[in-house]
Amino acid sequence: MERKNFIKTVIVAAVAPALLLAACKEAAQKKPAVVQQQTYTCPMHPQIIRNKPGTCPICGMDLVPFDKSNKTASLTLGESQIQLANITTMTVGSAALSDYKQLNGRLVTDPEQTAVISSRVPGRIETLFIKETGVKVNKGQPLYRIYSEQLASLQQEYLLAAAQVKHFPDDARFQQIEKAARQKLVLYDQSDRQISQLVQSGKTDPYVTYAATISGIVSELSVSEGQYVAEGSAIMRLEGYNQLWVEADVYPAEASAVAVGQSVKVVVSGWENDPQTMTVAFINPVLQSGSQLMQIRGTVPNPDNRWQPGLQANIFLPLKSSEDVLSLPVDAVIRDGKGAHVWIETARGKFEPRRVTTGMENFDKVAISSGLESGDKVVITGAYLLYSEFVLKKGADPLAGL
């Protein structure tokens, strides 16, 4: 009996491990496989995370899938992606940075480049060679032809005086009369060549043609053909645009920051990439009528007449400056409620976010107080696209782990 029980015990001990292993395999086969669940987030609000597709409860955008298990704080882009996103970088270094006050201004005609063409003699406008405004004329170009009986009388007077001198060359009195008669013709804008032709022909010519004294654009035409004009009457106005005035408005409280001889930056609307340097030449001590504004003025060159009077311009008045600071273009810094950050290129095509502290800022640059070192390669265009790409791929704010 005892022998039988012993044999049974040995058999159970031998079979039990095999039965246990079989049971474990069967349980493992029946256990369902764990399926990784897809998660979705909002491209604009990464704090919104859902387990199924839908729309963002904040902005209404469609949720996009992302891999929440990927925790690396960097992005790797290919060459085509970098070119498509227009991602460019610069190596930061220490330089001077100035803060500016922006003033509203405008371009106006420089009076020193303006001339009024007037009639030197009374008479009738026989011919107008320029009959409309906006026409460009060159110095020496004929402008109008006038008939003047008074000029004919002066020419006859000079012919008689010249004949007397010819017949009595030693008479000082006749020589003085001839000089006086010649001077009258000169005052009526008769050239030496015209006076010589008058003496050679011996005939008076009541018609005289007047030419432009400067080059410019006809901005005003005051007469018509056939019209009688008096001596000194305005015929037309010529304006030269090779140099223009820049007038800027400034409040009296800000006038202390401006001084005659100070250099300021001028940016004409439409030519933001071509700023000009202007020296303040005049500060009007009187407020403009009906306003509480003063006016400053200077001149800028106008090559090829590309700018016209009346264009708007921005004048940037330097207020303060700092030496040896790290600065970046304003668009390189991404700001949100959690702070500011930039993107650093650590290797070709590999970008990482870095939290920074900003300092003084002007219209195009911002100083970096901390977070960067000289020599860092920073993304200056396409930074926001990197920010969006990070949110789409990681489903989190780049500053979350910084």
Disulfide bonds with the S-S distance in Angstrom:
none
